[in-house]
């Protein structure tokens, strides 16, 4: 199975953005967010949108995530 093609097919299903690159980036950022690798603020920054708008998009597509704890924030600052 060609994972690049599969990833592009999945990204194409997301109708929130104008192009496939933005859709792929969104999937990656949401994955990092729910994996607690990045904060909501960092995710919004990567997507070049206000955190409030990014949060609203997550709510609309029903993505659950936990906010980072203090140790996670310190780790992100050191990256």
PyMOL Python script that loads the backbone (N, CA, C, O; Angstrom):
from pymol import cmd

cmd.read_pdbstr("""\
ATOM      1  N   UNK A   1       0.842  -1.169   0.000  1.00  0.00           N
ATOM      2  CA  UNK A   1       0.000   0.000   0.000  1.00  0.00           C
ATOM      3  C   UNK A   1       0.892   1.239   0.000  1.00  0.00           C
ATOM      4  O   UNK A   1       1.864   1.304   0.752  1.00  0.00           O
ATOM      5  N   UNK A   2       0.571   2.199  -0.822  1.00  0.00           N
ATOM      6  CA  UNK A   2       1.311   3.447  -0.903  1.00  0.00           C
ATOM      7  C   UNK A   2       0.755   4.404   0.138  1.00  0.00           C
ATOM      8  O   UNK A   2      -0.337   4.948  -0.030  1.00  0.00           O
ATOM      9  N   UNK A   3       1.513   4.612   1.226  1.00  0.00           N
ATOM     10  CA  UNK A   3       0.997   5.433   2.325  1.00  0.00           C
ATOM     11  C   UNK A   3       0.841   6.889   1.937  1.00  0.00           C
ATOM     12  O   UNK A   3      -0.039   7.571   2.463  1.00  0.00           O
ATOM     13  N   UNK A   4       1.669   7.384   1.032  1.00  0.00           N
ATOM     14  CA  UNK A   4       1.546   8.774   0.593  1.00  0.00           C
ATOM     15  C   UNK A   4       0.218   8.991  -0.111  1.00  0.00           C
ATOM     16  O   UNK A   4      -0.460   9.989   0.130  1.00  0.00           O
ATOM     17  N   UNK A   5      -0.149   8.075  -0.966  1.00  0.00           N
ATOM     18  CA  UNK A   5      -1.421   8.180  -1.670  1.00  0.00           C
ATOM     19  C   UNK A   5      -2.580   8.081  -0.690  1.00  0.00           C
ATOM     20  O   UNK A   5      -3.536   8.850  -0.784  1.00  0.00           O
ATOM     21  N   UNK A   6      -2.510   7.158   0.236  1.00  0.00           N
ATOM     22  CA  UNK A   6      -3.564   6.998   1.237  1.00  0.00           C
ATOM     23  C   UNK A   6      -3.708   8.260   2.075  1.00  0.00           C
ATOM     24  O   UNK A   6      -4.825   8.711   2.327  1.00  0.00           O
ATOM     25  N   UNK A   7      -2.598   8.831   2.504  1.00  0.00           N
ATOM     26  CA  UNK A   7      -2.630  10.048   3.304  1.00  0.00           C
ATOM     27  C   UNK A   7      -3.277  11.181   2.515  1.00  0.00           C
ATOM     28  O   UNK A   7      -4.078  11.934   3.069  1.00  0.00           O
ATOM     29  N   UNK A   8      -2.948  11.315   1.243  1.00  0.00           N
ATOM     30  CA  UNK A   8      -3.542  12.349   0.401  1.00  0.00           C
ATOM     31  C   UNK A   8      -5.033  12.111   0.215  1.00  0.00           C
ATOM     32  O   UNK A   8      -5.811  13.065   0.183  1.00  0.00           O
ATOM     33  N   UNK A   9      -5.439  10.865   0.093  1.00  0.00           N
ATOM     34  CA  UNK A   9      -6.864  10.555  -0.045  1.00  0.00           C
ATOM     35  C   UNK A   9      -7.625  10.932   1.221  1.00  0.00           C
ATOM     36  O   UNK A   9      -8.733  11.464   1.154  1.00  0.00           O
ATOM     37  N   UNK A  10      -7.022  10.652   2.375  1.00  0.00           N
ATOM     38  CA  UNK A  10      -7.657  11.023   3.640  1.00  0.00           C
ATOM     39  C   UNK A  10      -7.745  12.536   3.749  1.00  0.00           C
ATOM     40  O   UNK A  10      -8.792  13.081   4.098  1.00  0.00           O
ATOM     41  N   UNK A  11      -6.650  13.210   3.451  1.00  0.00           N
ATOM     42  CA  UNK A  11      -6.620  14.678   3.530  1.00  0.00           C
ATOM     43  C   UNK A  11      -7.637  15.298   2.587  1.00  0.00           C
ATOM     44  O   UNK A  11      -8.237  16.321   2.916  1.00  0.00           O
ATOM     45  N   UNK A  12      -7.840  14.701   1.430  1.00  0.00           N
ATOM     46  CA  UNK A  12      -8.792  15.237   0.456  1.00  0.00           C
ATOM     47  C   UNK A  12     -10.218  15.225   0.983  1.00  0.00           C
ATOM     48  O   UNK A  12     -11.061  15.983   0.505  1.00  0.00           O
ATOM     49  N   UNK A  13     -10.494  14.374   1.958  1.00  0.00           N
ATOM     50  CA  UNK A  13     -11.833  14.300   2.543  1.00  0.00           C
ATOM     51  C   UNK A  13     -12.139  15.489   3.452  1.00  0.00           C
ATOM     52  O   UNK A  13     -13.300  15.760   3.755  1.00  0.00           O
ATOM     53  N   UNK A  14     -11.106  16.189   3.880  1.00  0.00           N
ATOM     54  CA  UNK A  14     -11.299  17.346   4.758  1.00  0.00           C
ATOM     55  C   UNK A  14     -11.582  18.553   3.889  1.00  0.00           C
ATOM     56  O   UNK A  14     -10.709  19.014   3.154  1.00  0.00           O
ATOM     57  N   UNK A  15     -12.783  19.058   3.969  1.00  0.00           N
ATOM     58  CA  UNK A  15     -13.229  20.141   3.091  1.00  0.00           C
ATOM     59  C   UNK A  15     -13.079  21.520   3.728  1.00  0.00           C
ATOM     60  O   UNK A  15     -13.797  22.449   3.358  1.00  0.00           O
ATOM     61  N   UNK A  16     -12.158  21.665   4.679  1.00  0.00           N
ATOM     62  CA  UNK A  16     -12.003  22.932   5.381  1.00  0.00           C
ATOM     63  C   UNK A  16     -11.025  23.885   4.714  1.00  0.00           C
ATOM     64  O   UNK A  16     -11.051  25.087   4.976  1.00  0.00           O
ATOM     65  N   UNK A  17     -10.167  23.360   3.857  1.00  0.00           N
ATOM     66  CA  UNK A  17      -9.088  24.168   3.305  1.00  0.00           C
ATOM     67  C   UNK A  17      -9.087  24.097   1.782  1.00  0.00           C
ATOM     68  O   UNK A  17      -9.663  23.193   1.176  1.00  0.00           O
ATOM     69  N   UNK A  18      -8.422  25.078   1.189  1.00  0.00           N
ATOM     70  CA  UNK A  18      -8.433  25.218  -0.265  1.00  0.00           C
ATOM     71  C   UNK A  18      -7.565  24.206  -0.997  1.00  0.00           C
ATOM     72  O   UNK A  18      -7.885  23.817  -2.120  1.00  0.00           O
ATOM     73  N   UNK A  19      -6.473  23.775  -0.380  1.00  0.00           N
ATOM     74  CA  UNK A  19      -5.579  22.882  -1.116  1.00  0.00           C
ATOM     75  C   UNK A  19      -5.152  21.691  -0.259  1.00  0.00           C
ATOM     76  O   UNK A  19      -5.302  21.695   0.962  1.00  0.00           O
ATOM     77  N   UNK A  20      -4.629  20.698  -0.919  1.00  0.00           N
ATOM     78  CA  UNK A  20      -4.264  19.440  -0.266  1.00  0.00           C
ATOM     79  C   UNK A  20      -3.151  19.641   0.754  1.00  0.00           C
ATOM     80  O   UNK A  20      -3.118  18.956   1.776  1.00  0.00           O
ATOM     81  N   UNK A  21      -2.239  20.574   0.488  1.00  0.00           N
ATOM     82  CA  UNK A  21      -1.143  20.816   1.429  1.00  0.00           C
ATOM     83  C   UNK A  21      -1.678  21.313   2.770  1.00  0.00           C
ATOM     84  O   UNK A  21      -1.224  20.865   3.822  1.00  0.00           O
ATOM     85  N   UNK A  22      -2.629  22.224   2.739  1.00  0.00           N
ATOM     86  CA  UNK A  22      -3.234  22.721   3.978  1.00  0.00           C
ATOM     87  C   UNK A  22      -3.986  21.606   4.692  1.00  0.00           C
ATOM     88  O   UNK A  22      -3.955  21.521   5.920  1.00  0.00           O
ATOM     89  N   UNK A  23      -4.652  20.765   3.938  1.00  0.00           N
ATOM     90  CA  UNK A  23      -5.395  19.659   4.528  1.00  0.00           C
ATOM     91  C   UNK A  23      -4.444  18.670   5.196  1.00  0.00           C
ATOM     92  O   UNK A  23      -4.713  18.194   6.299  1.00  0.00           O
ATOM     93  N   UNK A  24      -3.328  18.360   4.525  1.00  0.00           N
ATOM     94  CA  UNK A  24      -2.340  17.456   5.102  1.00  0.00           C
ATOM     95  C   UNK A  24      -1.725  18.063   6.359  1.00  0.00           C
ATOM     96  O   UNK A  24      -1.529  17.373   7.359  1.00  0.00           O
ATOM     97  N   UNK A  25      -1.424  19.348   6.302  1.00  0.00           N
ATOM     98  CA  UNK A  25      -0.848  20.033   7.448  1.00  0.00           C
ATOM     99  C   UNK A  25      -1.826  20.007   8.630  1.00  0.00           C
ATOM    100  O   UNK A  25      -1.417  19.812   9.775  1.00  0.00           O
ATOM    101  N   UNK A  26      -3.100  20.202   8.350  1.00  0.00           N
ATOM    102  CA  UNK A  26      -4.116  20.185   9.399  1.00  0.00           C
ATOM    103  C   UNK A  26      -4.154  18.813  10.076  1.00  0.00           C
ATOM    104  O   UNK A  26      -4.202  18.733  11.304  1.00  0.00           O
ATOM    105  N   UNK A  27      -4.132  17.750   9.301  1.00  0.00           N
ATOM    106  CA  UNK A  27      -4.140  16.400   9.877  1.00  0.00           C
ATOM    107  C   UNK A  27      -2.917  16.197  10.769  1.00  0.00           C
ATOM    108  O   UNK A  27      -3.031  15.665  11.874  1.00  0.00           O
ATOM    109  N   UNK A  28      -1.765  16.618  10.294  1.00  0.00           N
ATOM    110  CA  UNK A  28      -0.535  16.484  11.060  1.00  0.00           C
ATOM    111  C   UNK A  28      -0.617  17.269  12.369  1.00  0.00           C
ATOM    112  O   UNK A  28      -0.268  16.752  13.430  1.00  0.00           O
ATOM    113  N   UNK A  29      -1.078  18.518  12.290  1.00  0.00           N
ATOM    114  CA  UNK A  29      -1.159  19.392  13.473  1.00  0.00           C
ATOM    115  C   UNK A  29      -2.166  18.841  14.473  1.00  0.00           C
ATOM    116  O   UNK A  29      -1.893  18.831  15.673  1.00  0.00           O
ATOM    117  N   UNK A  30      -3.310  18.387  14.011  1.00  0.00           N
ATOM    118  CA  UNK A  30      -4.305  17.819  14.928  1.00  0.00           C
ATOM    119  C   UNK A  30      -3.737  16.568  15.600  1.00  0.00           C
ATOM    120  O   UNK A  30      -3.950  16.353  16.793  1.00  0.00           O
ATOM    121  N   UNK A  31      -3.025  15.755  14.846  1.00  0.00           N
ATOM    122  CA  UNK A  31      -2.386  14.575  15.431  1.00  0.00           C
ATOM    123  C   UNK A  31      -1.391  14.945  16.521  1.00  0.00           C
ATOM    124  O   UNK A  31      -1.360  14.324  17.583  1.00  0.00           O
ATOM    125  N   UNK A  32      -0.579  15.964  16.251  1.00  0.00           N
ATOM    126  CA  UNK A  32       0.393  16.421  17.248  1.00  0.00           C
ATOM    127  C   UNK A  32      -0.311  17.005  18.469  1.00  0.00           C
ATOM    128  O   UNK A  32       0.142  16.824  19.600  1.00  0.00           O
ATOM    129  N   UNK A  33      -1.406  17.696  18.240  1.00  0.00           N
ATOM    130  CA  UNK A  33      -2.168  18.300  19.340  1.00  0.00           C
ATOM    131  C   UNK A  33      -2.785  17.228  20.234  1.00  0.00           C
ATOM    132  O   UNK A  33      -2.619  17.276  21.453  1.00  0.00           O
ATOM    133  N   UNK A  34      -3.480  16.281  19.661  1.00  0.00           N
ATOM    134  CA  UNK A  34      -4.142  15.257  20.490  1.00  0.00           C
ATOM    135  C   UNK A  34      -3.124  14.298  21.106  1.00  0.00           C
ATOM    136  O   UNK A  34      -3.426  13.635  22.098  1.00  0.00           O
ATOM    137  N   UNK A  35      -1.927  14.218  20.532  1.00  0.00           N
ATOM    138  CA  UNK A  35      -0.857  13.408  21.116  1.00  0.00           C
ATOM    139  C   UNK A  35      -0.116  14.162  22.206  1.00  0.00           C
ATOM    140  O   UNK A  35       0.791  13.627  22.843  1.00  0.00           O
ATOM    141  N   UNK A  36      -0.513  15.416  22.413  1.00  0.00           N
ATOM    142  CA  UNK A  36       0.065  16.286  23.431  1.00  0.00           C
ATOM    143  C   UNK A  36       1.524  16.614  23.153  1.00  0.00           C
ATOM    144  O   UNK A  36       2.326  16.767  24.074  1.00  0.00           O
ATOM    145  N   UNK A  37       1.856  16.720  21.873  1.00  0.00           N
ATOM    146  CA  UNK A  37       3.206  17.103  21.463  1.00  0.00           C
ATOM    147  C   UNK A  37       3.310  18.619  21.355  1.00  0.00           C
ATOM    148  O   UNK A  37       4.361  19.191  21.646  1.00  0.00           O
ATOM    149  N   UNK A  38       2.225  19.273  20.938  1.00  0.00           N
ATOM    150  CA  UNK A  38       2.183  20.728  20.823  1.00  0.00           C
ATOM    151  C   UNK A  38       0.940  21.257  21.535  1.00  0.00           C
ATOM    152  O   UNK A  38      -0.001  20.517  21.822  1.00  0.00           O
ATOM    153  N   UNK A  39       0.967  22.541  21.806  1.00  0.00           N
ATOM    154  CA  UNK A  39      -0.162  23.200  22.465  1.00  0.00           C
ATOM    155  C   UNK A  39      -1.168  23.684  21.424  1.00  0.00           C
ATOM    156  O   UNK A  39      -0.891  23.685  20.225  1.00  0.00           O
ATOM    157  N   UNK A  40      -2.321  24.089  21.899  1.00  0.00           N
ATOM    158  CA  UNK A  40      -3.326  24.672  21.020  1.00  0.00           C
ATOM    159  C   UNK A  40      -2.776  25.928  20.351  1.00  0.00           C
ATOM    160  O   UNK A  40      -2.994  26.149  19.160  1.00  0.00           O
ATOM    161  N   UNK A  41      -2.066  26.742  21.114  1.00  0.00           N
ATOM    162  CA  UNK A  41      -1.485  27.968  20.556  1.00  0.00           C
ATOM    163  C   UNK A  41      -0.495  27.645  19.437  1.00  0.00           C
ATOM    164  O   UNK A  41      -0.511  28.289  18.388  1.00  0.00           O
ATOM    165  N   UNK A  42       0.361  26.655  19.656  1.00  0.00           N
ATOM    166  CA  UNK A  42       1.351  26.276  18.647  1.00  0.00           C
ATOM    167  C   UNK A  42       0.654  25.696  17.420  1.00  0.00           C
ATOM    168  O   UNK A  42       1.057  25.981  16.292  1.00  0.00           O
ATOM    169  N   UNK A  43      -0.377  24.895  17.621  1.00  0.00           N
ATOM    170  CA  UNK A  43      -1.124  24.321  16.498  1.00  0.00           C
ATOM    171  C   UNK A  43      -1.750  25.417  15.645  1.00  0.00           C
ATOM    172  O   UNK A  43      -1.678  25.375  14.417  1.00  0.00           O
ATOM    173  N   UNK A  44      -2.364  26.401  16.302  1.00  0.00           N
ATOM    174  CA  UNK A  44      -2.974  27.517  15.585  1.00  0.00           C
ATOM    175  C   UNK A  44      -1.903  28.322  14.847  1.00  0.00           C
ATOM    176  O   UNK A  44      -2.123  28.766  13.720  1.00  0.00           O
ATOM    177  N   UNK A  45      -0.759  28.505  15.477  1.00  0.00           N
ATOM    178  CA  UNK A  45       0.344  29.241  14.846  1.00  0.00           C
ATOM    179  C   UNK A  45       0.814  28.534  13.577  1.00  0.00           C
ATOM    180  O   UNK A  45       1.023  29.175  12.547  1.00  0.00           O
ATOM    181  N   UNK A  46       0.979  27.225  13.651  1.00  0.00           N
ATOM    182  CA  UNK A  46       1.411  26.454  12.480  1.00  0.00           C
ATOM    183  C   UNK A  46       0.390  26.577  11.347  1.00  0.00           C
ATOM    184  O   UNK A  46       0.756  26.662  10.175  1.00  0.00           O
ATOM    185  N   UNK A  47      -0.898  26.587  11.714  1.00  0.00           N
ATOM    186  CA  UNK A  47      -1.953  26.694  10.711  1.00  0.00           C
ATOM    187  C   UNK A  47      -2.219  28.142  10.291  1.00  0.00           C
ATOM    188  O   UNK A  47      -3.068  28.406   9.439  1.00  0.00           O
ATOM    189  N   UNK A  48      -1.486  29.069  10.897  1.00  0.00           N
ATOM    190  CA  UNK A  48      -1.597  30.494  10.596  1.00  0.00           C
ATOM    191  C   UNK A  48      -3.017  31.029  10.810  1.00  0.00           C
ATOM    192  O   UNK A  48      -3.596  31.689   9.947  1.00  0.00           O
ATOM    193  N   UNK A  49      -3.553  30.717  11.995  1.00  0.00           N
ATOM    194  CA  UNK A  49      -4.867  31.234  12.365  1.00  0.00           C
ATOM    195  C   UNK A  49      -4.891  31.525  13.861  1.00  0.00           C
ATOM    196  O   UNK A  49      -4.044  31.044  14.614  1.00  0.00           O
ATOM    197  N   UNK A  50      -5.856  32.306  14.273  1.00  0.00           N
ATOM    198  CA  UNK A  50      -6.018  32.634  15.684  1.00  0.00           C
ATOM    199  C   UNK A  50      -6.391  31.374  16.467  1.00  0.00           C
ATOM    200  O   UNK A  50      -7.136  30.531  15.966  1.00  0.00           O
ATOM    201  N   UNK A  51      -5.878  31.243  17.690  1.00  0.00           N
ATOM    202  CA  UNK A  51      -6.215  30.061  18.498  1.00  0.00           C
ATOM    203  C   UNK A  51      -7.724  29.866  18.675  1.00  0.00           C
ATOM    204  O   UNK A  51      -8.199  28.731  18.713  1.00  0.00           O
ATOM    205  N   UNK A  52      -8.475  30.955  18.782  1.00  0.00           N
ATOM    206  CA  UNK A  52      -9.924  30.845  18.950  1.00  0.00           C
ATOM    207  C   UNK A  52     -10.577  30.212  17.721  1.00  0.00           C
ATOM    208  O   UNK A  52     -11.503  29.410  17.844  1.00  0.00           O
ATOM    209  N   UNK A  53     -10.093  30.576  16.552  1.00  0.00           N
ATOM    210  CA  UNK A  53     -10.643  30.011  15.310  1.00  0.00           C
ATOM    211  C   UNK A  53     -10.264  28.549  15.182  1.00  0.00           C
ATOM    212  O   UNK A  53     -11.091  27.716  14.812  1.00  0.00           O
ATOM    213  N   UNK A  54      -9.005  28.233  15.489  1.00  0.00           N
ATOM    214  CA  UNK A  54      -8.573  26.837  15.432  1.00  0.00           C
ATOM    215  C   UNK A  54      -9.383  25.989  16.400  1.00  0.00           C
ATOM    216  O   UNK A  54      -9.797  24.880  16.060  1.00  0.00           O
ATOM    217  N   UNK A  55      -9.612  26.505  17.607  1.00  0.00           N
ATOM    218  CA  UNK A  55     -10.410  25.790  18.593  1.00  0.00           C
ATOM    219  C   UNK A  55     -11.837  25.585  18.094  1.00  0.00           C
ATOM    220  O   UNK A  55     -12.413  24.515  18.294  1.00  0.00           O
ATOM    221  N   UNK A  56     -12.408  26.587  17.456  1.00  0.00           N
ATOM    222  CA  UNK A  56     -13.768  26.468  16.925  1.00  0.00           C
ATOM    223  C   UNK A  56     -13.840  25.382  15.846  1.00  0.00           C
ATOM    224  O   UNK A  56     -14.799  24.612  15.800  1.00  0.00           O
ATOM    225  N   UNK A  57     -12.828  25.323  14.987  1.00  0.00           N
ATOM    226  CA  UNK A  57     -12.789  24.271  13.957  1.00  0.00           C
ATOM    227  C   UNK A  57     -12.740  22.902  14.623  1.00  0.00           C
ATOM    228  O   UNK A  57     -13.442  21.981  14.205  1.00  0.00           O
ATOM    229  N   UNK A  58     -11.915  22.764  15.655  1.00  0.00           N
ATOM    230  CA  UNK A  58     -11.843  21.485  16.371  1.00  0.00           C
ATOM    231  C   UNK A  58     -13.186  21.114  16.980  1.00  0.00           C
ATOM    232  O   UNK A  58     -13.592  19.952  16.945  1.00  0.00           O
ATOM    233  N   UNK A  59     -13.866  22.094  17.531  1.00  0.00           N
ATOM    234  CA  UNK A  59     -15.194  21.837  18.106  1.00  0.00           C
ATOM    235  C   UNK A  59     -16.183  21.410  17.027  1.00  0.00           C
ATOM    236  O   UNK A  59     -16.978  20.493  17.233  1.00  0.00           O
ATOM    237  N   UNK A  60     -16.132  22.077  15.877  1.00  0.00           N
ATOM    238  CA  UNK A  60     -17.067  21.758  14.789  1.00  0.00           C
ATOM    239  C   UNK A  60     -16.876  20.340  14.249  1.00  0.00           C
ATOM    240  O   UNK A  60     -17.841  19.674  13.875  1.00  0.00           O
ATOM    241  N   UNK A  61     -15.619  19.887  14.214  1.00  0.00           N
ATOM    242  CA  UNK A  61     -15.380  18.532  13.694  1.00  0.00           C
ATOM    243  C   UNK A  61     -15.266  17.515  14.836  1.00  0.00           C
ATOM    244  O   UNK A  61     -14.905  16.357  14.624  1.00  0.00           O
ATOM    245  N   UNK A  62     -15.584  17.980  16.051  1.00  0.00           N
ATOM    246  CA  UNK A  62     -15.661  17.126  17.241  1.00  0.00           C
ATOM    247  C   UNK A  62     -14.362  16.409  17.576  1.00  0.00           C
ATOM    248  O   UNK A  62     -14.348  15.205  17.834  1.00  0.00           O
ATOM    249  N   UNK A  63     -13.280  17.163  17.567  1.00  0.00           N
ATOM    250  CA  UNK A  63     -11.985  16.629  17.971  1.00  0.00           C
ATOM    251  C   UNK A  63     -11.803  16.932  19.451  1.00  0.00           C
ATOM    252  O   UNK A  63     -11.838  18.092  19.862  1.00  0.00           O
ATOM    253  N   UNK A  64     -11.610  15.888  20.247  1.00  0.00           N
ATOM    254  CA  UNK A  64     -11.357  16.046  21.673  1.00  0.00           C
ATOM    255  C   UNK A  64      -9.855  16.047  21.914  1.00  0.00           C
ATOM    256  O   UNK A  64      -9.118  15.268  21.310  1.00  0.00           O
ATOM    257  N   UNK A  65      -9.420  16.912  22.784  1.00  0.00           N
ATOM    258  CA  UNK A  65      -8.020  16.906  23.181  1.00  0.00           C
ATOM    259  C   UNK A  65      -7.927  17.480  24.577  1.00  0.00           C
ATOM    260  O   UNK A  65      -8.847  18.151  25.047  1.00  0.00           O
ATOM    261  N   UNK A  66      -6.822  17.216  25.232  1.00  0.00           N
ATOM    262  CA  UNK A  66      -6.579  17.762  26.559  1.00  0.00           C
ATOM    263  C   UNK A  66      -5.577  18.897  26.438  1.00  0.00           C
ATOM    264  O   UNK A  66      -4.625  18.822  25.661  1.00  0.00           O
ATOM    265  N   UNK A  67      -5.802  19.944  27.212  1.00  0.00           N
ATOM    266  CA  UNK A  67      -4.825  21.016  27.259  1.00  0.00           C
ATOM    267  C   UNK A  67      -3.548  20.475  27.906  1.00  0.00           C
ATOM    268  O   UNK A  67      -3.582  19.541  28.707  1.00  0.00           O
ATOM    269  N   UNK A  68      -2.444  21.078  27.542  1.00  0.00           N
ATOM    270  CA  UNK A  68      -1.169  20.626  28.078  1.00  0.00           C
ATOM    271  C   UNK A  68      -1.030  20.989  29.556  1.00  0.00           C
ATOM    272  O   UNK A  68      -1.528  22.018  30.014  1.00  0.00           O
ATOM    273  N   UNK A  69      -0.346  20.122  30.277  1.00  0.00           N
ATOM    274  CA  UNK A  69      -0.029  20.427  31.667  1.00  0.00           C
ATOM    275  C   UNK A  69       1.267  21.238  31.695  1.00  0.00           C
ATOM    276  O   UNK A  69       1.940  21.362  30.672  1.00  0.00           O
ATOM    277  N   UNK A  70       1.610  21.775  32.824  1.00  0.00           N
ATOM    278  CA  UNK A  70       2.775  22.657  32.951  1.00  0.00           C
ATOM    279  C   UNK A  70       4.053  22.003  32.432  1.00  0.00           C
ATOM    280  O   UNK A  70       4.841  22.652  31.744  1.00  0.00           O
ATOM    281  N   UNK A  71       4.265  20.739  32.750  1.00  0.00           N
ATOM    282  CA  UNK A  71       5.477  20.053  32.298  1.00  0.00           C
ATOM    283  C   UNK A  71       5.529  19.968  30.775  1.00  0.00           C
ATOM    284  O   UNK A  71       6.601  20.081  30.180  1.00  0.00           O
ATOM    285  N   UNK A  72       4.379  19.770  30.149  1.00  0.00           N
ATOM    286  CA  UNK A  72       4.331  19.711  28.692  1.00  0.00           C
ATOM    287  C   UNK A  72       4.688  21.066  28.075  1.00  0.00           C
ATOM    288  O   UNK A  72       5.384  21.130  27.061  1.00  0.00           O
ATOM    289  N   UNK A  73       4.215  22.123  28.685  1.00  0.00           N
ATOM    290  CA  UNK A  73       4.509  23.471  28.187  1.00  0.00           C
ATOM    291  C   UNK A  73       6.004  23.745  28.305  1.00  0.00           C
ATOM    292  O   UNK A  73       6.611  24.273  27.373  1.00  0.00           O
ATOM    293  N   UNK A  74       6.598  23.394  29.432  1.00  0.00           N
ATOM    294  CA  UNK A  74       8.040  23.581  29.608  1.00  0.00           C
ATOM    295  C   UNK A  74       8.818  22.796  28.564  1.00  0.00           C
ATOM    296  O   UNK A  74       9.799  23.300  28.016  1.00  0.00           O
ATOM    297  N   UNK A  75       8.395  21.573  28.282  1.00  0.00           N
ATOM    298  CA  UNK A  75       9.075  20.751  27.279  1.00  0.00           C
ATOM    299  C   UNK A  75       8.976  21.390  25.898  1.00  0.00           C
ATOM    300  O   UNK A  75       9.950  21.385  25.146  1.00  0.00           O
ATOM    301  N   UNK A  76       7.806  21.944  25.555  1.00  0.00           N
ATOM    302  CA  UNK A  76       7.628  22.575  24.249  1.00  0.00           C
ATOM    303  C   UNK A  76       8.512  23.814  24.126  1.00  0.00           C
ATOM    304  O   UNK A  76       9.075  24.062  23.060  1.00  0.00           O
ATOM    305  N   UNK A  77       8.640  24.587  25.184  1.00  0.00           N
ATOM    306  CA  UNK A  77       9.473  25.787  25.156  1.00  0.00           C
ATOM    307  C   UNK A  77      10.939  25.433  24.921  1.00  0.00           C
ATOM    308  O   UNK A  77      11.680  26.224  24.338  1.00  0.00           O
ATOM    309  N   UNK A  78      11.354  24.279  25.360  1.00  0.00           N
ATOM    310  CA  UNK A  78      12.752  23.862  25.216  1.00  0.00           C
ATOM    311  C   UNK A  78      13.053  23.211  23.884  1.00  0.00           C
ATOM    312  O   UNK A  78      14.209  22.890  23.607  1.00  0.00           O
ATOM    313  N   UNK A  79      12.048  23.007  23.051  1.00  0.00           N
ATOM    314  CA  UNK A  79      12.259  22.378  21.727  1.00  0.00           C
ATOM    315  C   UNK A  79      12.812  23.351  20.723  1.00  0.00           C
ATOM    316  O   UNK A  79      13.045  22.985  19.572  1.00  0.00           O
TER     317      UNK A  79
END
""", "prot")
cmd.dss("prot")
cmd.show_as("cartoon", "prot")
cmd.util.cbc("prot")
cmd.orient("prot")
